[in-house]
Amino acid sequence: MRFIIHRALLCLCLVSYFGFAQDAPEEKPPVPEAKTSVTSHSIKINGKKLSYTATAGTMLMKNDKQEPIALFGYTAYVKEDTNLRKRPILFAYNGGPGSASLWLHMGILGPKRAVVKDVEFANNGPYGYVVNEFTILDKADIVMIDPVGTGFSRPVGEGKGKDFWGTDQDIRSVSAFIKQYITENNRWQSPKFILGESYGGMRTAGVAQALTNEMISLNGIMLVSPFLQFVNGFDFGQTDLPHVLFLPTFAATGWYHDAIANKPSTLAEHLKAAEAFAVDEYAPALLKGVRLSADKKKVLADKLAALTGLEAQYWLDADLRVNHQVFTKEVLSETAQTVGRIDSRFKGNTLSVHSESMSYDPMTTAIGPPLLAAFMDYYRTELKSEQEVDYKVFGDVFGSWDWGHVQPNVGFKMPFPDTLIDLSYAMIQNPKMKVLFQQGYYDLATPHFTTQYMIDHLKIPPALRSNISTAYYEAGHMMYVHEPSMAQFKADLATFIDASLP
């Protein structure tokens, strides 16, 4: 009897214990605090001294319920002893989606830049950085932004990855950061600019429209090697338009690497012929599909070979449609080399000769290590910023990305994003806003002819087309790794900012 009572008491205790354990609320990890480091510096630009304050670290973002959702990493450079109401401010970021902003930061915009060897693989360290004589800091304060999931930015508290990793989610969060920054730093009256590279173009067009809806006017936006339309940027099956738009960059690449016979003396001459052929002959032929005669196909294959350096038979075997990933492998296949997708001037040894797509991008592996090493050294030693997490150059967000987008005045989400319509709405609603497109000729990620196509098809009144400026460079996606293009890039930005001020 005593045994039965003891056993019953034991069961009651166990039930009470496990019941309590199950009902106890789950403890959430504490929200990390935002951490910033503020330091003072000076730089000489065109012989003139400029003193500035650098703020490096993170900003805590909250939702509508004032619950913490993210720490946003950023670096701000602000000129000292200046009138903030009149001083322009430039917000900038890279693309991806999932790319941190160190490329623009240490490549061209910030007051220091990494030393890289154009079209060459760097030595294996130590890597240096120098005073950046091409920084735009003499014209505008700079805020480098790392979207959530990149750099030191990450979800915290009530925030989850899905709240940030998508076309619309990304537009909302970056817009919210900009609004919070200008509020906390008294920059509501400052002339405002946004610069986005690559996918940052899609983000910038959306952010420009989102800020317009918040009654925040932008003086100008800069779209560097922009990606704005999903379909036009990739080779999708039987979609012919990307093949037409990529062709001039194939031609530029073949010209640069001496892969073509009877090479014209200038790139401009070769591109003019390639662009005319793409529009006047290549596009109409592809539209015919199986109705294109064998004789005509042979004539076209010969012309494609003369323009690009790929053999005519290869074009015939590919039904006149060569994927850009295949092109990077084939154009220098005789020497078993792969050209870069980000910048096709770069080349490296092919890892898999028989593969139809590149195994790595020679451009990224050539400049990535010196840029990252220089940035991390600079961030800790000069900006005195220490964070408790690793800096993510490429955040693991691409596979989780929600590509859908709700366009202005559309009540449902489109499966493929296209923020060209957002850009048109922003320009129409803010007719004083200027737009600068900056594009490299050797860019196989966002080809220059794709950019021109988007400009030509932007749905705006004719009078607003005078608000658009274009600048082209004899370099690739990150044209600023090419020193002559660095100087041109700075000059183009400076001219644009000056022209966009009252």
N, C-alpha and C positions, 0 to 999 in steps of 0.2 A: 504493500500500500504506500509506504514511504517512497519507494522507487518510482511509482506512478506519479505521485505528487511532484517529486523533484523533476521528473521528465516533463510534466506539464508546465511547470514554472520555467524550465529551460526553453521550451518551445515558445512560450509567451514572450520571454525576453528576446529571443531571436526575431520573432515577428515584429516586436516593437522596434528593435534596432534597425532591421532592414526597411521597415515601413518608414521610419524617420529618415533613413538615408535616401530613400527614393523620393520623399517629399521635399527634401532640402533643396533650396534653389541653387542652381549651378553658379559658382563664383566665376565672374568674368575677370580676365587679367586687367590690371590697371592700365589706363590710357597713358602712354608715354607723353611727356611734356614736349612742346615745341622748343627747339634749341637753336639759337642764332649766335653768330660771332660778328662783332662790328669792329672794323679796323679802318684806319685812315691811310691813304696812299697819294702819290702824285705821279704824273706821267707827262712827258713832252710829246706833243703832237704838232707836227709842222713847226717845230721850234718854240711852241708856246706851252708853258707849264699849266697843267690842269690838276687841281687837287680834288680828290673824290673820296667818298665813304663807301666801303664794301660791306654788305650785310649778307652773310652766308649761313644757310641753315634750313629750318622748316617752319611752316605756318600751320597752325591747327585750324581745320575746317569743321564746321558744324552743319547739321541739317536744320530743317524748319522748326524742329522741336528743341533746338539748341543742344542736341546730343553730338558728341565728337564722332566724326566719320573718317577723317583722313589727316595725315601729316603731309603737306605739300612742300617738296624741296624746291628751293629757289636760291639764286644769287643776284643781288641788286647792286648796281654801281650808280651812285648818285653824286653829281657834281656839288662840291661844297660852295657855300657863300653865293647862292644863286636864288633867283625868284622862281619858286616851284610852280607858281601859277602860269608862268610863261615858258618854263623849261620843258621841252618835249620829253616824253617817256616812251621807250620801245620795249614791248613784251615779245619774247622770242622763244622758240622751241623747235626741236627736230620732229621726226615723224614716226615711222614704224608701220602700224602702231606698235609701241613697245620700245621705242628708242629714246634714250636719255639725250640731254641737250649738250653734252660735252663736245660734240662735233662742231657746232656753231660757236660754242663758248670759247674753246681753245683753238678753233680753226680760223675765226675771222672777227667775231664781234667783241670779245672781251679785251681788257687792257693788256693781257698777256696771251701769247699764242705758242702752241707747241711747234717745235722744229721738226718738220717732216721733209722727206725727199720725194719730190714729185716724180711719179711713175717709177719709183724704185723702192725696193724693200729696204727698210732701215736696218742699221746695225742693232745688235741685241742689247743695247743700253750701255752706259746710262743715257737717258733721253733728256733733252734740254727744252727749256722754253725761254722766250725772249719778250721784250717789250713789243707790243703789237702796234706798229705805226699805222696800221690800217683799221684800228678800232673806230667805231662810230660814236664813241663817248664824247667827242668834241661837239657833236651835233645833238645828242639826246642821251638821257639817262637810260640804262639798260637793265632789264629784269629777265634773267634766264630762268625758264620754268621747266621742271621735270614732271610730266603728268603722272598720276598715280600708277604705281607698278614699275616705274623707272627711277633711276637715280636713287635718292633717299626717300622718295615719296611712297607712301603705302597706306592701305586702309587701317584704321584703328577704331576702337570702340564699337559703335553700331554699324560701321561701314563694312561692306563686303566687296570683293572684287567685282562682282556683277553690277555693282552700283557705278562703276567707273569704266569698265572694259566693254565699250561699244561705241558706235558712231555718235549717237545722241547723248549717251551717258558722259562721254569724253567732252563733248561740246559744253554740256551743262557744268561739269566740274571745273573746266578751265575758265569758263566765263565767270563762275562764282569766285574762283581765285583772283582773277583780275579785278572784279568788283570789290572784293574784300581788301585787296592790296591798295587800291586807290583810296579807299575809305580810311584805312588805318594809317596811311602815309600822307594824307592830305594832298592827293593828286587829282581831285575831281576837275580842277580847272586846267590841268596840264594838257597840252596837245598830245593825243594818244595815237600810237602806232602799234601794229602787230606784225611780226615776221614769222612765217612758218615754212619749214622745209619739208619736201616730200609729202608724206601723209599729213604733215603739218599744214599743207595747203588745204586739204579737205577740212581739217579742224578749223583753220582760220576763216574760211568762207562761212562755216556754220557759226563760229563764235561772233563774227562780224554781224550776222543777222540776229543772233541771240542778244548781243549787247544793244543793238538797235531797238529790239523789243523792250529792253530795260531802260530805254531812253538815254543810253550812253553812246555818244557820237565818237567815231574814230576819224582822225585826220587822214589816215592812209593805212593800207596793208601791203605787205611785201610777200609775194608767193615765190619761194625759191624752189626750183625743180618740182613744181606742184603736182600732186596727185589729187584730182577732184572727182573723177568719174571711174567707177569700178570696172565697167565693161571695156572702156577704151584703153585701160592700162594693162590688160592681160590678153594672152592668146587663148580664146575660148573656142575650141572645136572649129566649127565652120564659120565663125564670125570673122568676116573679111576685113573690117575696118582696122583692127590693130595691125594687121600685116601691112596695110598701106601706110599707117602712121609710123611704124618702126623702120620702114625701108630707108629713109634718108639717113638715119643713124647707122644702119648697116653700111651704107655707102661711105659715110664719114669715117667709120672704123677701118674699112678696107683701104681708104685713102691714107689714113694715118700710118698704118702698118705696111704700106707698100705692097699690099696684096693684090692690087689691080694693075693690069697692063695699061700702057699709055696714060699714065697718071697726070691729070691736069696740074698746072703749076700752083694753083691755090685751092684751099678748101672751099672757099666761097663759090668758085666756078663749078666744082664737082657737086656741091649741095644744090645749086640752082638747077643743074641737069637732073639730079635725083628727085627733087621735089616736083619738078614738072612732069617727069615720067610717072611718078607715083599717082598723081592726080589725073593726068590726061590719058595714060595708057594702062597702067597697072590696075587701078581701081575698077575701071569699066570691064577689063578682062576677067577679074575675079568674080564680078557680079554675074557674069554669064555662066559660071559653073561648068557643067558638062557640055554646054552648047559652044564652048570655046574650041575652035578647030585645032587639030594637031599641028598644022603648019604655023598657025598664029602662036600657039603655045611655045613652039620651038624658037620663034623669033623673040618672044618675050624672055625666055630662059637665057638666050644669048645676051640680051640687054641687061638682065639682072646680074649675070656673071660679070659683065664689063663694069657695072656700077659697084658691086659689093666684094668681088674676089672669090665668091663661091662658084664652083664649076657649074656650067650650064646643065650638065647631066644631073647634078645634085638638085637643082631647082626643078627639073622635070620629074625626078623621082619623088619630090616632095609636093607635086601638084602645084608648083609655084608658091607654096606657102611654107615658109621656114620659121619655126618658133624661135624667139629671141634667145632662149636658153640653148637651143641647138646651135645657133649662130656663134655664140661665145666659144663653143668647142670646135666648130668646124673652120672658122675663117683662118686660123693658123694651125690647122691639123697636121700639115706637112712637117711642122717642127714640134708636134705634140705639145702645143701650148694653148692655154685658155686665156681669153681676154676678159677684162672686168665687165660686170653688169652695171655696177655703180659708176664706173668710169672706164670706158673701153680702151683708153690709152694704156692702161696697166695690163700686164700680162705675166703669167706664171706657168710653171710646168703643169701639165695635165695629170691628175691623179688616176683617172680611169679613161683610157683612150677610147674604149668602145661605148662609154656612157653617152646618152643623148642630152644630158644636162650637166651643168657645171657642178663640181663637188665642193668648190669654195670660190670665193670672189677674191682675186689677187689684190684688188684695190683695198678691201677691208682689212685683209691680213697684213698689207704693207703699211698702212697708216694708223691702224687701230692701236697697236701696242704703244707707240710713242705718244699718241694723244692721251690715252688713259693714264700712262705713267706720269706724264707731265701734269695732267689735271689733278691726280691724287696727291702728288707732291706739293703742287701749288695750293691746293685746297687746305691742306693741313699745316703747311709751313708759313705761307703768307697770309692766308685768310683765317688761319687759326681755328678752323671749324672741325670739330670731331663729332661724329655720329656713331650711334651704337649698332648700326646695321651696315651691311655692305652696299657699295654703290653699284646699282644694276645698270650696266650699259645697255643691255637688251633684256627688258623684262619679259617674263614668261606669260604673256597676255594674248599673243596672236591666236593661239588655238582656242581661247575662250572668248574671242571677240564677237560681239553682236554687231553684224554688219548692217542690219536694218536701219533705215533712216526715215523719219517723218519729215517730209519736205514742207515748206511754208504753204499754208492754205490747203493741205491735204490731210484728210482725217484718219489715214491709216499708214502703217509702216511699210515702206518699199523694201523688198528683200536685198537690193543692191544699192549702196549709197551713191548719191550724186548730189554734191553740194554746189554745183555750178548754178543751180536754181537759187540756192541760198545767197550766193554772191550777187546774182542779178537783183534779188529783192533788196539786199543791203544797199547796193548802189542806187537803186531807184528811190528808196526811202531816205537815203542820205546822199543826195546828189553832189555834195561837196567832197565826198570821200574819194581819194585817189587810190589807184591800184598799180603796183609795179610787179611785173613778171620777170624773173631772172632765171635763165636757162642755159645749160651747157650743151654743146653740140655732140659730145661723146657720152651722152647719158642714155643707157639702155634700160634704166629703171623707169624713168618718166621722159621719154624722148621729146625733143624740141618740137617735132611736128605734131605731136599729141597736144602739147601746150598751145601751139598756134591754132590747132583745130578747135580747142575749147574756147579760146579768145574769139575766134570767128563765129562761134555758135552761141555766144553769150547773149541771152535775150534781154537786151537793154535798148532804150531809145538811141538813135544815132548821135544825138547831142552828147550823151554820156561817154561815148567812145573816146573822146578827147581826155577823159580822166585816166585812161589806161596807158601805161608806159611799158616798153619791153626792153630787155637787155640780154644779149647773147654772148657766150664766152667759148673760147676754144679749149674747153676742159669738159669735165663730166658733171655728175650729179652734185658733188661737192666741189664746185668750180674753184673754191678758194684755196685748194691745195696747190694750185698752179699760180706761181707768184705774179706773173703779169695780170692774171685774173683777179688776184687779191686787190691790187691797186684799182682796177676797173670796178670791182664790186663795191669798194669803199666810195669811189667817186659817184657811182650810180645811186647808192643809198643817200649820200649827202645831197646830191642834186634833187632827188625825190623828196626828201624831208623838207628842204628849203622851199620847194615848189608847193608843198602841201600845207604850209603855214599861212595864216591870215596875212 
